[in-house]
Amino acid sequence: MISDQTRSGQTTGTPEPQDPRFAALPCRPGKVIAVHLSYASRADQRGRRPAAPSYFLKPSSSVAPSQGTVERPAGTELLAFEGEVALVIGRPARHVTEKEAWSYVGWVTAANDLGLYDLRANDKGSNTRSKGRDGYTPVGPELVDARLVDPAALRVRTWVNDELVQDDTTAGLIFSLPQIVADLAQHLTLETGDVILTGTPSGSSVLAPGDVVEVEVDAPAAEGAPTSGRLVTTVVQGEGGFDPELGSLPAVDDTQRAEAWGSREAAGLPAEDTSSAREHEVATRPALDPDLHERLLQVPVAGLSQQLRQRGLDNVTIDGVRPLHPGAKLVGLARTLRFVPNREDLFRSHGGGYNAQKRAFDAVGEGEVIVIEARGETGSGTLGDILAIRAHANGAAGIVTDGGVRDYDAVAAVGIPVYSAGAHPAVLGRRHVPWDHDLTIACGGTTVQPGDILVGDADGVVVIPPSLAEEVVDAALAKEAEDAWVADRVAEGHPVDGLFPMNAEWRARYDAWREQS
């Protein structure tokens, strides 16, 4: 029941008796705001984690009471449930801090953020038609006083035809409930009676006519274990269709089916074949010219560094990294990955699931080098043997990181050239958050852009701008030939003075030798 306790400026909690749709609420909400993606379990299921919460609006006309029905329109197939914790604002909130935000929440209850995936495509994320239909926001049946519960210890459960299909707690949120309230309040005024739907955990799936879906929110650890009771909704088949003269018609594809059901397997679809798409992506990437690649293999890093310095480029060496295989040469085009310093909330939002690190190692192609910005922080690993194997299997030319490597011996055994700042047994989250890939980064004190040419040997790694590569490698090869001739003369017993560097007399001898050879 609605609590008799009130807060300063808070409504007394008397429902509007004339409209049964809002029987579970203190009044008709001025707005219903929903979070797109907020639970880690749901984000992992979708394969993406947002860096910040995002929202959409639902009309208050979509609100419905418990024990009602929801219509799946004729000609549609993908009506999906989403059990959620609903927050009901108790007093107006504008520009409030995260610490004080919970005091503006009057009640919590259960909600079902129903959506019709058949109508998602043309609304570009606004969900106006797919989630704004009459009856698509059941709420209730009882309100729980927000002062009696911990916002981090609420539980939401969903049953379909008496089978438990969702079970999670707000401890699994990427963004806390107070953060969501404070974030919204910095953009708009949250008014008394407004409802915030705080996202759904994994387990959301598709309903069919005749299905009964129930949602309950409770606080098991709180005194008396307050509960919303079960919010019950029955699915019925709609009779009317859509007029094609007025707007777009329902449409579904395998992507919508997989998202509505929760997975391709649950939707009865075959496993997705991504090989052709990846082959097309790799085929369209710039590749290192084979002749240039062969010439770069012949030139030591020291010689390339010298030529770059003569052209005004002093800051092109990746400092502090050493090879796991000193005898192996590294030549390839850069693919970049950036780690930022670990911050626990950011690691929760970016560290799990199909994060930037995993995406980078999956995406690296033949002849490419994964270059990792780790800020020279060696207090944890930036990759291990599994990712090294993945890069090797993709044909990558190597890996360069100014951070640590874990599973050091196992990574070395993979055989792919790896340059690192050392070994460390700790996992990624001790020092780093995988943030983004394929962007300009800093590694070992130098800037690296995707597509830069990297060359490494026992001396270290140098970064070559692609526009200078031909000029630099030819000059370096010429200098190597010259130095080899000088070395032979020194070995014959000639003094270094005048020979290295060559004076006019020795230069003339060298030029004559070249003409004859």
Secondary structure as UniProt FT lines:
FT   TURN            8..9
FT   TURN            17..18
FT   HELIX           20..22
FT   TURN            23..24
FT   STRAND          32..35
FT   HELIX           40..46
FT   STRAND          55..58
FT   HELIX           60..62
FT   STRAND          63..64
FT   TURN            66..67
FT   STRAND          68..72
FT   TURN            74..75
FT   STRAND          79..80
FT   STRAND          83..89
FT   HELIX           98..101
FT   HELIX           102..104
FT   STRAND          105..112
FT   STRAND          115..116
FT   HELIX           117..119
FT   HELIX           121..123
FT   TURN            124..125
FT   HELIX           128..131
FT   TURN            134..135
FT   STRAND          137..145
FT   HELIX           146..148
FT   TURN            151..152
FT   STRAND          155..160
FT   TURN            161..162
FT   STRAND          163..169
FT   HELIX           170..172
FT   HELIX           177..185
FT   TURN            186..187
FT   TURN            192..193
FT   STRAND          195..197
FT   TURN            202..203
FT   STRAND          206..207
FT   TURN            209..210
FT   STRAND          212..218
FT   TURN            220..221
FT   TURN            223..224
FT   STRAND          231..237
FT   TURN            244..246
FT   HELIX           254..261
FT   TURN            264..268
FT   HELIX           275..284
FT   HELIX           290..298
FT   HELIX           301..310
FT   TURN            311..312
FT   STRAND          317..318
FT   TURN            319..320
FT   STRAND          322..323
FT   TURN            326..327
FT   STRAND          330..341
FT   HELIX           344..350
FT   HELIX           356..363
FT   TURN            366..367
FT   STRAND          368..373
FT   TURN            375..376
FT   HELIX           385..393
FT   TURN            394..395
FT   STRAND          398..401
FT   STRAND          404..405
FT   HELIX           408..414
FT   STRAND          418..420
FT   HELIX           428..430
FT   STRAND          432..437
FT   STRAND          441..443
FT   TURN            444..445
FT   STRAND          446..448
FT   TURN            450..451
FT   STRAND          453..457
FT   TURN            458..459
FT   STRAND          460..464
FT   HELIX           466..468
FT   HELIX           469..491
FT   TURN            492..493
FT   TURN            497..502
FT   HELIX           504..516
//
